[in-house]
Amino acid sequence: MRDGRIAAILVSFDEWEIRTKRSANLAEFFAESPLPGSDLVVERPSDVPRFVD
């Protein structure tokens, strides 16, 4: 315990894999995003050049 609260929990590796498994990949995440129909406008300043090494 730390500051009166549980600080760590021990679980099996199999249990950790089950509980932390991702349900979708990044492409599916963006495909399911509600933002395409939200009329969100993201603009990048055009007056400042970007320097790339």
Buried (B, 14 or more C-beta within 10 A) or exposed (E): EEEEEEEEEEEEEEEEEEEEEEEEEEEEEEEEEEEEEEEEEEEEEEEEEEEEE
